[in-house]
Amino acid sequence: MSEAKIAVQFRIEPELYTLLATRARVANKSPGLFAGELVGKALTEEKTVMQVAALVQAQNQNLLELRKDLRMAVETILNVLGSTDKMTPEKAREWAQENLFSP
């Protein structure tokens, strides 16, 4: 058998209550019950959301590093081609900076 639930009271701004009541009505629940479910979800899902945010941040960093590597690779290719096509290292660097993302 589950433990008895504990009553919690808090105050919210009228605009937030209107939003809460509207969403509760759509879910066919009372505002109090709906608020309790929202609080429960927020508390139990907080760790998951933080983990996802950390993963997204790490992937963004990886993407920035990949873009730097891409710029360097294209610049190197242009330099190699430049030995026969009048592409100077300065022109290659300029082209890469103008045409590839620069963090």
PEKAMO-V747866 format. One record per backbone hydrogen bond with DSSP energy under -1.0 kcal/mol. NH is the residue of the N-H (numbers start at 1). CO is the residue of the C=O. E is the energy in kcal/mol with one decimal. If there is no record, write none. Layout:
NH,CO,E  NH,CO,E
This chain:
17,13,-2.3  18,14,-2.3  19,15,-1.9  20,16,-2.9  21,17,-3.4  22,18,-2.2  23,19,-2.4  24,20,-2.7  25,21,-2.3  26,22,-2.0  27,23,-1.9  28,25,-1.2  29,24,-2.8  34,30,-2.8  35,31,-2.7  36,32,-2.2  37,33,-2.1  38,34,-2.4  39,35,-2.5  40,36,-2.4  41,37,-2.6  42,38,-2.7  43,39,-2.4  44,40,-2.1  45,41,-2.6  49,45,-2.5  50,46,-2.3  51,47,-2.3  52,48,-2.5  53,49,-2.5  54,50,-2.1  55,51,-2.2  56,52,-2.6  57,53,-2.3  58,54,-2.3  59,55,-2.4  60,56,-2.4  61,57,-2.0  62,58,-2.3  63,59,-2.5  64,60,-2.1  65,61,-2.2  66,62,-2.4  67,63,-2.4  68,64,-2.0  69,65,-2.4  70,66,-2.6  71,67,-2.4  72,68,-2.3  73,69,-2.5  74,70,-2.7  75,71,-2.4  76,72,-2.3  77,73,-2.5  78,74,-2.7  79,75,-2.0  80,76,-2.4  81,77,-2.7  82,78,-1.9  83,80,-1.0  84,81,-1.6  85,81,-1.4  92,88,-2.6  93,89,-2.4  94,90,-2.5  95,91,-2.8  96,92,-2.5  97,93,-2.5  98,94,-2.1  99,95,-2.3  100,96,-2.0
